[in-house]
Amino acid sequence: MPAEVDFSDSIPNPYIGKVRRRVTMNIDGENIDYFKAEAARTGVPYQVIINMYLTECRVQKKHLAFVTKGQSLCHVPVPGAPQS
């Protein structure tokens, strides 16, 4: 094998941006309990279900509606984005 390999004609990896990244998040216990219950019901790991939900939010371009303390926090789709 040569001491140096010429990569000048190589093709960029199309999957490099799709690599999963490990993150640490502080999530309310009730939310974790909800996703774990969904995991038990479906047989899909709760981390996968959370990722699926986040992907749905990104694809549908959902934005958070921040409201005053004491009111609920909900997501609001962007006008023109597909509705679920």
C-alpha positions in Angstrom: 0.0 0.0 0.0 1.4 3.4 -0.9 2.5 5.8 2.0 0.0 8.4 0.8 -3.4 7.8 -0.9 -4.7 10.3 -3.5 -8.3 11.1 -2.6 -8.7 13.9 -5.2 -11.0 11.9 -7.4 -13.1 10.5 -4.5 -16.8 11.0 -4.2 -18.0 12.8 -1.1 -20.0 10.7 1.3 -23.7 11.5 0.8 -24.6 10.1 4.2 -22.2 12.2 6.3 -25.0 14.7 7.3 -27.3 11.9 8.3 -25.1 10.4 11.1 -26.9 10.4 14.4 -25.4 12.4 17.2 -25.6 11.6 20.9 -27.1 14.4 23.0 -28.0 14.9 26.6 -31.3 16.6 27.4 -33.3 17.3 30.5 -36.8 16.2 29.8 -39.8 16.3 32.2 -40.6 12.9 33.8 -44.2 13.0 32.5 -42.9 13.4 29.0 -40.4 10.5 29.3 -43.2 8.4 30.9 -45.5 9.1 28.0 -42.9 8.1 25.4 -41.9 5.0 27.4 -45.6 4.0 27.6 -45.8 4.4 23.8 -42.7 2.3 23.5 -44.3 -0.5 25.6 -47.4 -0.3 23.5 -45.7 -0.4 20.1 -42.5 -2.4 20.9 -40.4 0.5 19.5 -37.7 2.0 21.7 -38.7 5.2 23.3 -35.7 7.0 21.9 -36.7 6.0 18.4 -40.3 7.3 19.0 -38.9 10.7 20.3 -36.7 10.9 17.2 -39.7 10.1 15.0 -41.7 12.9 16.6 -38.9 15.4 16.2 -38.5 14.4 12.6 -42.2 14.9 12.0 -42.0 18.3 13.6 -39.0 19.2 11.3 -40.6 17.9 8.1 -43.9 19.6 8.8 -42.1 22.8 9.8 -43.9 23.0 13.1 -43.0 25.9 15.3 -43.5 26.3 19.0 -46.1 28.8 20.3 -44.7 30.2 23.5 -47.4 31.4 25.9 -47.6 33.0 29.3 -46.9 31.0 32.4 -49.8 28.7 33.4 -51.0 28.1 29.9 -50.3 25.1 27.8 -47.4 25.0 25.3 -48.4 23.7 21.9 -46.9 23.5 18.4 -48.3 25.6 15.6 -47.7 24.7 12.0 -46.3 27.2 9.6 -48.9 28.5 7.2 -48.7 26.5 3.9 -46.9 23.5 5.6 -48.6 20.1 5.4 -50.9 19.3 8.2 -51.0 16.1 10.2 
